[in-house]
Amino acid sequence: MDIILIPGLWLDASTWDAVLPRLQAAGHRTHALTMPGVGEPASDIGMAEWIDHVVAQVDAVDGPVVLVGHSGGGNVAWGAADARPDRIARVVFVDTVPPAPGHGISDFTVVDGVVPFPGWDFFPEEDVWDLDDAMRERTAPLTKSVPARVPSEPIALGDDRRFDVPVTLLMGGYDRAELDAEMAKWGEYGAEYFAIRDVTVARIGSAHWPQFTAPDRLADLLVAAVEP
């Protein structure tokens, strides 16, 4: 299977490096992406351009594709699934959920036309509890700015066939019952989630960046998701 891995905000293809060997050993072809404009000067790139970039990667591959999206990369994966529902074998969300139409990732401080990484101390404890000081020091230099429009641009979703695409959610701390209870409180996000016809949820047992803190566990869960 061809697996396209989409990083979250501020990350590039290299942040999947510790995860790829187990996927490749299982016989899968991996395509870890660096998204347009990451680490570059200010540009007019937004969420739509990121989705178009992934769609182009899907179109370049023969046969079905699994999309893996971490954090904000999950928005990109879901947008690509909406654009190519007949080509996507599965979407795997890594510690995130499908976005609702018309919503962005979040708003962050813009500096000189880009959103710089805000630093690990910016995030709540539930997101960073397994990042010790050594891990924070090692990984912070791996982060890069993202174009200002990407986090805030609302996602356009219009093809209801996306709900037929099987979805796996690999959540840091939630199991299926806990996630269902949480999503029931999330309005439009809950409606999007519960409209998906084939949903699997697995708990990673990590905070928000398992590709750094639990790469083997994440890789094993990805292999299991691709080969249900």
Steps between C-alpha positions, in 0.01 A plus 500: 500500500611855431487707819518880484602652833405863561668679791327743730577871522867598527625155403651358182550156347797420725280486808363165373849348476470283812163363385580408140724192545225285651255602228755417232590169669132408478524544124342844463620784279531818707477858379580744783422856397633845571216738427537806274631814666623331819812678623482751215433876484146634503279380217134479402489123560200385698314184594360460148852491357606241757205282407580542130857391571383177662245437224783527248693236697194274496461546126866411445454155659338202329234331707347574840674721754494529879526855631651561846459844653645613830332787683428777247612260229175317568313796349710465187441125482125541536495769233687268264258217580214734413669579168586137414262273697527225241880484534539496877503159669509647849572824685695470824480795740784522752377671818247710316150469357339575164434872456152635443434690177578869524740470794873558522762340723545790745623858524863563587716811515623610158849648470615646167240304308569160655404312815817407689509204736381642834723276714412195705395711801212641292309170511289361785648227716272236346675559166862491621515290817724235341744750347779518756761776496741303284227421245388861488855618443553244225173556316451877520766561230305270269206741493448757225259783429185446296323740264267731689183392318540127559382471864213746471357433152164320517495162332259445212335156501227415253493134400295281733684195365775589748280339765544166320880512541607280795656702781734405781566743784819436697443710808755586762273440796150405381350161430184464287248551779684803635537657157135442412395669824729794431392542138136505605578840658676647196213626286590505131816300564292231665258497209790448259648223713177308553414519128801282415376146439813301591693628801770330706661661805820390672674655798871574458571580864698814417457873493463690171828418322534118502732504198756644744410329826349163395606438139502119521155489657371746239656302216346173624158662522539641150588156364194357675283779355622443146450123533170476695 
